[in-house]
């Protein structure tokens, strides 16, 4: 911990650079700028950098030691934020009362700092451990990882452990399980008509969608972690027309893989039979993030992390998180996975997002000791 604390100023300096560099998920230039900033630090530790070009979003990065033939520990993080280009200029990095503020400061610019300095520590104190790690930083996690999911799964399959650098909870807890989820679009087609001159000739797509929304909402079972919500609707052309089109955008959350299959089948069944004769329905989408369940593998890894924390007097707690993350992908493949290893903070995706500066050194050491223990 003394080594970490001596580098607190250096950590905060890098954090400021990262936060003041916009890297919203759709701002490729900014994400690639963050990637270039991080590359040099990893190369200085002897890592070989592989850049996976991505025209749609920012590039993805893979780091491994040149003699790491079969690394067994995946360290996973993302370089994108939810904040648009120009946000950093409006709300630049600042510190106040032991906290750091700024766009993406804890989700997850702070995690990038935590991970990097954990590896710097190991390079000095246990360089052999670095041969057991592979680091993957993707650029589209906040979008659901559409271009990086396959890369994450391909990288995760050969490893034994996945340590995911999403921020810790406000109380410092790690994340041992997460809900899975998906997005659907329900497109309804009816028949247009003048609402005054010939309303009987029309078939209302909005009326049909209204029936479907009631049925979809009824699928929610909050006590068991199932949530189905139609968050956006659109349709029609003019108020004096019977609407011939309507679309509902559906968000789904589940706790288990079995629930994923069941809810998908029930949504498909609802889409099969129209309530308004003459309408047709087209359903798109599906479950795009499997749940991260608290299974025996993840439970055993949590015990290892707890043991690493105990070695320097840190009591490690854990929680279930309702939101999704890339941790779900290795976990669903059978890889022991723990999330929330980044620094402590709160108000994520918010103008008041903050990071507890004191937690930087603590989380760096926890990650380093966990990697060393697993190695």
Buried (B, 14 or more C-beta within 10 A) or exposed (E): EEBBBEBBEEBBEBBBBBBBBBBBBBBBEBBBBBBEBBBEBBEEBBBEBEEBEBEEBBBBBBBBBEEBEEBBBBBBBBBBBBBBEEBBEEBEBEBEEEBBBBBBBBBBBBBBBBBBBBBBBBBEEBEEBBBBBBBBBBBBBBBBBEBBBEBBBEBBEEBBBBBBBBBBBEEBBBBBBBBBBBBBEBBBBBBBBEBEEEEEEBBBBBBBBBBBBEBBEEBBBEEEBBBBBBEEBEBBEEEEBBBBBBBBBBBBBBBBBEBBEBBBEBBEEBBEEBBBEEBEBEBEBEBBBBBBBBBEBBBEBBEBBBEBBEBEEBEBEBBBBEEBBBBBBBBBBEBBBBBBBBBBBBBBEEEEBBBBBBBBBBBBBBBBBBBBEBB
